[in-house]
Amino acid sequence: MQKRLRPLNLVIVLEESLGATFVESLGGTPVTPRLEALKDSGWWFENLYATGTRSVLGIEAVVSGFLPSPARSVVKLSLSQTGFFTLADLLKHQGYNTGFIYGGEAHFDNMRSFFSGNGFDRILDQQNYTNPAFTGSWGVSDEDLFAKTHEDLQKLHASGEPFFRLVFSSSNHPPFEYPDNRIERYDEEKNTVNNAVKYADHALGDFIDTARNSDYWKDTLFLIVADHDARVWGDELVPLKNFQIPGLILGADMEGPGSCPPSSETVSGTSLRVA
């Protein structure tokens, strides 16, 4: 392997409500074929579990490694709005350009305040999109989100400075709105969770295809992970099946099935702590 002339970039794609219940190889409904097709391109995690059932809990776990507590998420607590550890703050001190990209309004769940106070230099949300292909109740579609992300990553790579981006999808969220004529529906009725997940998977797959053919791919690691599953049900005290989520690391230097970690390795929690 050649010596790198610049640090690796990091892009975390946080997929809204994309639990293992939608991933066929993890025992779920077969509505994420594009994600599953990428399994042999990097590190695929089969024993990964969300830390809760709300997006803010997934956010605090992924960007801060913070475990859930009886209190509200640290994303919303007043004393964590500044001076709280995040990957963005860590990498910012190493010279990285840091940012958050979202298709909706970033003030939702207090994300803008928490991110801007804890190391995220740039925040792009719904107001930053011009002529999006589709806009629903939760903002622009995932394809618009990824088009904006690709545009941003191209500019950052051309600048020569390393970057970190957290990209948060929203199309897979009630009322499950997405553009027409993008997918072959899993359910006959359009606005269902299965169809929304399949659309989100379609948009993600197209983005990875675009990224793979871009200059920044060879210098960037991507983590694709869910914040939580769509819902929790059943009479179990802790319904573990509804907390399981997929996870995939791919990108620079991780091509081919030989790059996968040993099958005996277990990863627990969206903070990616190895058990």
N, C-alpha and C positions, 0 to 999 in steps of 0.2 A: 504494500500500500504506500502510495506516495505521501510525503509529508504535506500537511495542509498549510496553505499560505494564510488562511483566515479561520477564525473559530466557526464551528457549526452553528447555523441558525436553528431555532426551535419554533415550531408551529404546533399548537394544541388545538385540535378541532373537537369542541365539546358538542356532542349531538343530543339534542333535546329528546328525552324520554325513549331512547333507543335501547331498551332492555334486551336481555337474552331471549325473552319470550317472542322476539321477532327475528331470531337468528336460527336457521334450521339446524346447523351443526351443534348448536347448544340446546337443542330440544324445542325450539320455537317454531313459529309460523314462517314459511319460506318467503319473506318479503324483503330480504336484504342481499340479493344475489351479487350486487356489485361489491359490497363489503367483503362477502365471503370469497369472492374471486381474488381478493388481495391477500388472503391469509398466508400464502407461500412466498410473499414478497418481503416479509419482515418477521417481527415477533408478534405472534398471535396469543392472546391470553384467554384461557378457558376457565380460570378460577378467579375471576375478578368480580368484586361486589361493591355496589354503591353504599355510601354511608348514610343514606336517607331517602326520602321520597320527594324532596323539593330541590329545585335548581340551585338555590343558594347553598345548600349543603354540599352538592356536588362541586360547586365553584370553590368553596373554602377548602375542600379536600384536594382538588386538583391543583390549585394555584398556591396553596399554603401548607398542604400536608396536615391540615387541622382535623382532628377527629371530632365527631358530633358530641354535643353536650346538651344538658337539659335546657340551657338558655337558647335564645334565638341565634341564628347563624351570625358568625363574626362579621359577615358582609353587612349586617344591619346594626350591630352594636356600636354605640357612640364612641367607646374608647379604643376601637380598632380601626377607626377611619384614617388614622395616620400611625406610622411607626409599627405596623404589623407586618410580619414576614410574608412575602410573596416571591414567587419565581421572578416576576418582573423586577422587583426591587433588587434581588440578588444579581440578576443579569445586567441591570442598569449600571450597577457599580463596577461591572466588568466591561463597560463600554458598549453595551447593546442598546439598540433602538427598540423600545418596548411599546406595545399597544394592544388594544381590544377592538374587535370588529364584530358588529352585531347588526341584524336586519331590522330590529325594532327600536324602541326608545330606551336608551342606556340608563335612564334614571329608574327604570323598573327594578324592584327589589333592592334599590339603593346601590346598584352596581357602579354607576358613574362615580359616586362619592367614594366608595371603597377603593375602586381601581385608581382613580386620579390621585388619591392620597397615599397610595402604597405602591408606587413605582411604575405605573402605566403612564407613559408620556403622551400617548395619542389615543383618542377614543373616536371611533367611527360608528355612527348609528344611522337610523332611518333618514335623518335630515341630510346626510352626506351622499345620498343616491340621487342620480339624475335620470329620469325616464326609466324606472325599473320595469322589468318585464311583467311583474305581478306584485300587487300589494294587497295584503289581507288584514285581518284583525290584529295580527301580531307583527305587522311590518312587511317588509319586502320578502320575497320568496328566497329559498335557499340557493337557487341558481343565481339570483342577484347578489346574495351574500358572497358566494364563491367567486363571482366575476370581480367584485370589488376587492376581495382578498388577493386574487391573482394579480390584479393591477397594482395593488400595494406592494406585494412581494417582489414584483418585477422592478419597481422603482427602488426599493430598498436594496436589492441585490446589486443593481447598477451603481448605487452610491458607494458600495464597498464596505459599509459598516455592518457588523453582525446585527441580527434582529431576533426579537421574540414577539410572537403574536398569539393571542388567545382569540379563537374564532368560535362564536356561539350561534348555533342554528336555532330556528324557531318554527319551521313549517310543520313539524310533527307536534302540534299542540292544538287542543280544541279551539275553534271548531273545525280543524283539519282542512284548511283552505290551501289550494295549490293550483298552479296553472293547468289548463286543459292540454290534452294531446302530448303529454310527456311520457306517460307510462301505460302499460297494459294493466288495467285495474285488477286487483286481487278480489275485491268485493264489487258487486254490481253497482251498489249505491256509491256515489263518488266520495262524499266527505266522511270517510271512516278512518279509524286509526290505522288499519292495515294499508289502505291506499296512501295515506299521508306518510307512513314510514317508507313505503316503496318509492314514493317521490323523493323523500329526503335521501334515500339510498342512491337513487338515480343522480341527483344533484351532486352528492359526494363523489360518486364514481367518476362523473364527468370532470370534476375538479382535479381529482388525482391523476386522471389521464392528461389533463392540461399541464399540471405541475410536472409530471414525469418528462414532458417534452420541453420544459423550460430551463433556462440557464440556472435558476436557483435550486433546482432539484438536487444536484450533486453536492450542494453545500448545506442542505437543510434536512433536519430530522422532523418527522411528523408523528404526532401522537393523536390517534382517533379514539375517542372514549365517550361513553354516555354519562350524563349527569345522574340519571336514575331510570327506572322502568316507567312505563306509562301509568300503571296503577298497581295497587296491592290488594289482594283478596284471599279468601279462604279462612279456615278455622284453625290454622296452625298458630302457635304463639308467636313464632317468627317465621313467616313464609319466605324462606331463603330464595326460592325460585324466582320471586318477584324483586329480589335485590341484585340478582346476577346480571352483569352487563358485559358486553364485548369490549375488547381493547386491542389495539394494533399499533405497533411502532414500525414505521417504514421510512424510506428515503435514503439519504446518503449512506453509502457503504453497506446497505442492508438488502441487496438484491438477491433473490434466489432462496429456495427452501433450506439450504444449508445454513442460513443465518439464524434459524429459529433456536430459542433456548431449550435446554433439556426439558422433556415432557413432565419430569417429576417436579419441576419448579412451580410453586404456587404463588400467585399474587393476590393480595387481599386488600380491598378498599380502593376507592378511586384515587387515593393518594399514592397508589402504586408501591405500597410497602411489601417487600418480599418476605413471605412467611418462613 
